[in-house]
Amino acid sequence: ERVRQILASERIKLSEKELYLRRFIRQHNPKIKEPKLLEEFLKRNIHRKRETLAKYLGVEEKALRNLIDTLRIAKFRKESVRAELLAWAKRQKPSNLAYGRMFKQNRRMLLKILAAFREKPGEHRKAPLKVYERFLAELGLSRKDVGMRRASAGSREEIKKRLLEYLSKPRSTTSLIYPTKKKAKVTRGVASNYLIYPILRELLKSGEIKETRILGKVYYFKPGQEHAVEKLRERAVAFALNSLKKGKTGFRFTLKDAKIAILMRLKEPLSSQELRFMKAKSGVVRLCSGKLLYSAIASLMKEGKLLSEYIGKRKYFFKPEQMEEIKRLAEEYRKAGKRRR
């Protein structure tokens, strides 16, 4: 009876948390000596995989997960890290807490802040400025207080409305976002990249806008602007062909671009070798990769916009309206063959 009384009184003194830890140790691994040591160990190593922790402690992974959730250790750890970072930030000059300055001078601390103040997985990578503004709000500071000059782009609905107004003609991604240089004046764009991309994805999903790729650049446009997109593509391809003649390379043609480039180059029938390579000031340049070129040729032939004919051992490509020219080439080749004999 006396022992029961002592145990009961001891039970009253112990906190609910400690009782839970003792019960966990008794059920899963009696070799663990102190409940407090177990709690401290979990707080220090909460960032590690649950599987690794379970193996180290010699307990079941499911039981360990339940323990962590019940004691809210992960939340406690996050809150303590946030408190440490806020205490550090309060000791700094506000001007030293500008995002650009932190990125250049104290990147390690910036990464810690972004990781601690994110609310969704991967948010610190997709929208780092949004997370950083949350951190500044906890300090009671605004963008202006720390010298971040760019003004807010407004609410999500306002950005969406402005974006749809801005797409009165096809626009590239770079023309939709603010300049990335910190001190650059905002002369173009609708919002910062971390705000604009989720809205673009949403509008693409709903079908309010469409996207296409022209020479490696992504362009967005509204349904009904397809004719304007094709005109833009033609101008871009014409510019690329002129640049290739001057020896400039690095153009990333898509299948549609390559098809237009082939039709533009066929002012007269050309052999496959002449079609693939162009004469430039610096020598000879390649129009695009062989695989892309032959895919474009096959597509044009299927559409009936391109025909081919062998003259001797060479294969020539030409447009349907160039039939007379290909006949003339074949005749010249036949006459030249007779003279050689």
C-alpha positions in Angstrom: 0.0 0.0 0.0 2.8 2.4 0.9 4.6 1.6 -2.4 1.4 2.3 -4.3 1.1 5.7 -2.5 4.7 6.6 -3.3 4.2 5.7 -7.0 1.0 7.6 -7.1 2.6 10.7 -5.6 5.6 10.3 -8.0 3.1 10.1 -10.9 1.5 13.4 -9.9 4.9 15.1 -9.9 5.7 13.9 -13.4 4.5 15.9 -16.4 2.2 14.3 -19.0 5.0 14.6 -21.5 7.5 12.7 -19.3 4.9 10.0 -18.6 4.3 9.5 -22.3 8.1 9.3 -22.9 8.5 6.7 -20.1 5.6 4.6 -21.5 7.2 4.8 -25.0 10.6 3.6 -23.6 9.0 0.8 -21.6 7.1 -0.5 -24.6 9.6 -0.1 -27.4 13.2 0.0 -26.0 13.9 -0.2 -22.3 17.6 0.3 -23.0 17.0 4.0 -23.4 17.9 5.4 -20.0 16.4 8.9 -19.6 13.2 10.3 -21.2 14.7 13.8 -21.2 17.8 12.6 -23.2 15.4 11.0 -25.8 13.5 14.3 -26.2 16.7 16.3 -26.5 18.1 13.8 -29.1 14.9 14.1 -31.2 14.9 17.9 -31.1 18.5 18.0 -32.3 18.0 15.5 -35.1 14.5 16.2 -36.2 15.8 17.2 -39.6 17.0 13.7 -40.3 15.0 10.9 -41.9 12.5 9.1 -39.6 13.8 5.8 -40.9 17.4 6.7 -39.8 16.3 7.9 -36.4 14.2 4.7 -35.8 17.2 2.5 -36.7 19.5 4.4 -34.4 17.1 4.2 -31.4 16.1 0.6 -32.1 12.4 1.3 -32.3 9.7 0.9 -35.0 9.4 3.8 -37.5 5.6 4.1 -37.0 5.9 4.3 -33.2 8.6 7.0 -33.6 6.5 9.1 -36.0 3.5 8.9 -33.5 5.9 10.1 -30.7 7.2 13.0 -32.8 3.6 14.1 -33.8 2.3 13.7 -30.2 5.1 15.8 -28.6 5.0 18.3 -31.6 8.8 18.2 -31.6 9.1 19.2 -35.3 7.0 22.3 -34.6 8.9 23.1 -31.4 12.2 22.8 -33.4 10.9 25.1 -36.2 9.7 27.7 -33.7 13.0 27.7 -31.8 15.0 28.1 -35.0 12.7 31.0 -36.1 13.2 32.6 -32.6 17.0 32.3 -33.0 17.0 33.9 -36.5 14.7 36.7 -35.4 17.0 37.4 -32.4 20.0 37.5 -34.8 18.1 39.9 -37.2 17.2 42.3 -34.4 20.9 42.8 -33.7 21.5 43.9 -37.4 21.1 47.2 -39.1 17.9 47.2 -41.2 19.9 48.2 -44.3 21.9 45.0 -43.9 18.7 42.9 -44.1 17.9 43.9 -47.7 17.5 40.7 -49.8 20.1 41.6 -52.4 22.7 42.5 -49.7 22.0 39.3 -47.8 22.3 37.3 -51.0 25.8 38.8 -51.7 27.2 39.1 -48.2 25.5 36.5 -45.9 24.0 33.9 -48.2 24.3 31.1 -45.6 22.1 33.0 -43.2 19.7 33.9 -46.0 19.2 30.2 -46.9 18.6 29.4 -43.2 15.9 32.2 -43.0 14.2 30.9 -46.2 14.2 27.3 -45.0 12.8 28.3 -41.5 10.1 30.7 -42.7 8.7 28.6 -45.6 5.1 27.3 -45.1 4.9 24.9 -48.0 7.5 22.4 -49.2 9.7 24.0 -52.0 8.2 27.5 -51.4 11.7 28.9 -50.5 12.9 27.9 -54.0 9.8 28.9 -56.0 9.0 32.2 -54.2 12.0 33.2 -52.1 11.1 36.9 -51.9 7.6 36.0 -50.6 9.2 33.9 -47.8 11.6 36.7 -47.1 8.8 39.3 -46.8 7.2 36.9 -44.2 10.4 37.0 -42.2 10.5 40.8 -42.4 6.9 41.1 -41.3 7.8 39.0 -38.2 10.5 41.6 -37.4 7.9 44.4 -37.9 9.8 45.7 -41.0 8.6 46.4 -44.6 10.5 46.3 -47.9 11.0 50.0 -47.7 12.5 49.9 -44.2 15.4 47.6 -45.4 15.9 49.4 -48.7 14.2 46.9 -51.0 13.0 49.4 -53.6 10.7 47.5 -55.8 7.0 48.2 -55.0 4.5 45.4 -54.5 2.8 44.2 -57.7 -0.6 44.0 -56.0 -3.0 41.2 -55.2 -3.3 38.0 -57.3 -6.5 39.1 -59.0 -5.0 42.5 -59.9 -1.9 40.9 -61.4 -4.1 38.4 -63.4 -6.2 41.3 -64.7 -3.1 43.4 -65.7 -1.6 40.3 -67.3 -4.6 39.6 -69.6 -4.6 43.3 -70.6 -0.9 43.2 -71.3 -1.4 40.2 -73.6 -3.1 42.3 -76.3 -0.5 40.8 -78.6 1.9 37.7 -78.1 4.5 38.4 -75.4 7.6 36.6 -74.4 8.2 35.5 -70.7 11.0 38.1 -70.3 8.6 41.0 -71.3 6.0 39.8 -68.7 8.4 39.9 -65.7 10.0 42.9 -64.0 13.8 43.4 -64.7 15.9 41.2 -62.5 18.5 43.9 -61.8 17.9 45.4 -58.3 18.3 49.1 -59.3 16.7 48.9 -62.7 13.6 51.0 -63.4 10.4 49.1 -63.9 9.7 50.1 -67.6 8.2 46.7 -68.6 6.5 43.7 -67.1 3.5 42.9 -64.9 5.1 41.4 -61.8 8.1 39.6 -60.4 8.9 36.1 -61.7 7.8 34.4 -58.5 4.4 36.0 -58.7 3.8 35.7 -62.5 4.6 32.0 -63.0 1.8 30.5 -60.8 -0.7 32.8 -62.5 0.5 31.8 -66.0 0.1 28.1 -65.1 -3.4 28.8 -63.8 -4.4 30.7 -67.0 -2.9 28.0 -69.2 -4.8 25.3 -67.3 -8.1 27.2 -67.7 -7.5 27.8 -71.4 -7.6 31.6 -71.1 -4.1 31.9 -72.7 -1.9 29.6 -74.8 1.9 29.2 -75.1 4.3 28.5 -77.9 8.1 28.3 -78.4 9.8 30.5 -81.0 13.6 30.0 -81.4 13.9 28.7 -77.8 11.8 31.6 -76.3 8.4 30.9 -74.7 5.6 33.2 -75.9 2.2 33.6 -74.4 -0.9 34.7 -76.3 -4.7 34.7 -76.1 -6.9 32.3 -78.3 -7.6 34.1 -81.6 -4.0 35.5 -81.8 -2.7 32.5 -83.8 -2.2 34.6 -87.0 -0.1 37.2 -85.0 2.0 34.3 -83.6 2.8 33.0 -87.0 3.8 36.4 -88.3 6.0 36.8 -85.3 7.5 33.4 -85.9 8.2 34.3 -89.6 10.0 37.5 -88.6 12.1 35.7 -85.9 13.1 33.0 -88.4 14.0 35.6 -91.1 16.2 37.4 -88.5 17.8 34.1 -87.5 18.6 33.2 -91.2 20.2 36.7 -91.8 22.3 36.3 -88.6 23.4 32.8 -89.7 24.7 34.3 -93.0 26.8 36.8 -90.9 28.3 33.8 -89.0 26.2 34.2 -85.8 25.0 30.8 -84.4 23.2 29.5 -81.3 19.6 29.7 -82.5 17.4 27.0 -81.0 15.0 26.1 -83.8 11.7 24.3 -83.0 10.0 22.0 -85.6 7.7 24.8 -86.7 10.7 27.2 -87.0 12.7 24.7 -89.0 9.8 24.2 -91.4 9.5 28.0 -92.0 13.3 28.3 -92.4 13.3 25.5 -95.1 10.5 27.2 -97.1 12.3 30.5 -96.8 15.5 29.1 -98.1 13.9 27.3 -101.1 14.0 30.2 -103.5 15.4 27.6 -105.9 15.6 23.8 -105.6 18.4 22.8 -103.2 20.1 19.5 -102.5 19.9 18.0 -98.9 23.5 19.1 -98.3 22.8 22.7 -99.5 19.7 22.8 -97.4 21.4 21.7 -94.2 24.4 24.0 -94.5 24.6 27.7 -95.3 27.4 29.8 -96.6 28.5 32.5 -94.1 31.2 35.1 -93.9 33.2 32.9 -91.5 32.8 29.8 -93.7 29.9 27.3 -93.5 27.2 27.2 -90.8 24.6 24.5 -90.0 21.0 25.5 -90.1 19.9 23.1 -87.3 20.5 19.5 -86.2 20.2 16.8 -88.8 17.4 15.0 -86.9 15.3 18.2 -86.7 15.9 19.0 -90.3 14.8 15.6 -91.6 11.7 15.7 -89.2 10.8 19.1 -90.7 11.3 17.9 -94.3 9.1 14.8 -93.6 6.4 17.0 -92.1 6.4 19.4 -95.0 6.3 16.5 -97.6 3.3 15.0 -95.7 1.5 18.4 -95.9 2.3 18.6 -99.6 4.3 21.8 -99.3 7.6 20.1 -100.3 8.6 17.7 -103.1 11.8 15.8 -103.7 13.5 14.4 -106.8 16.8 12.6 -107.5 19.0 14.2 -110.2 22.0 11.9 -110.6 23.0 10.8 -107.2 21.8 14.0 -105.5 18.4 14.4 -103.9 16.9 17.8 -104.5 14.0 19.4 -102.5 11.7 22.0 -104.1 8.3 23.6 -103.7 5.4 22.4 -106.0 5.5 25.7 -107.9 9.2 25.0 -108.7 8.5 22.0 -110.9 9.7 23.7 -114.1 13.0 24.6 -112.5 13.6 21.0 -111.4 12.9 19.8 -114.9 15.4 22.3 -116.3 18.1 21.1 -113.7 17.4 17.5 -114.8 17.8 18.4 -118.5 21.0 20.3 -117.8 22.4 17.3 -115.9 21.4 14.9 -118.8 23.1 17.1 -121.4 26.3 17.4 -119.2 26.3 13.6 -119.0 26.2 13.3 -122.8 29.1 15.7 -123.2 31.2 13.8 -120.6 30.6 10.6 -122.6 
